[in-house]
Amino acid sequence: MSRVLLTLVFVVDRSPPPELAARRVLLGLKKRGFGADKWNGFGGKVELNDASIEAAAARGTPRWWHPLGVCWPLPDVGRFCLLGDGP
């Protein structure tokens, strides 16, 4: 079983308007591969030429949300390991 390092970024609106009871999360519609046609966070595989895991996360996110007030560096909130035989 091979190991692949992936990134997954969830953009959370930490200042919702008062009429919203919960925070909002920006999601993208997955267009291909595993989980296609499902809503998810942003990210992808970490490549050998990526300067860091954070650089890989930035590469895997749409450029249009970078000016929306997303703070860099991204906080490392958690890590998890998925085990399986692959698709």
Buried (B, 14 or more C-beta within 10 A) or exposed (E): EEEEEBBBBEBEBEEEEEEEEEEEEBEBEBEEEEEEEEEEBBBBEBEEEBEEBBBBBBBBBEEEBEEEEBEEEBEEEEEEEEEEEEE
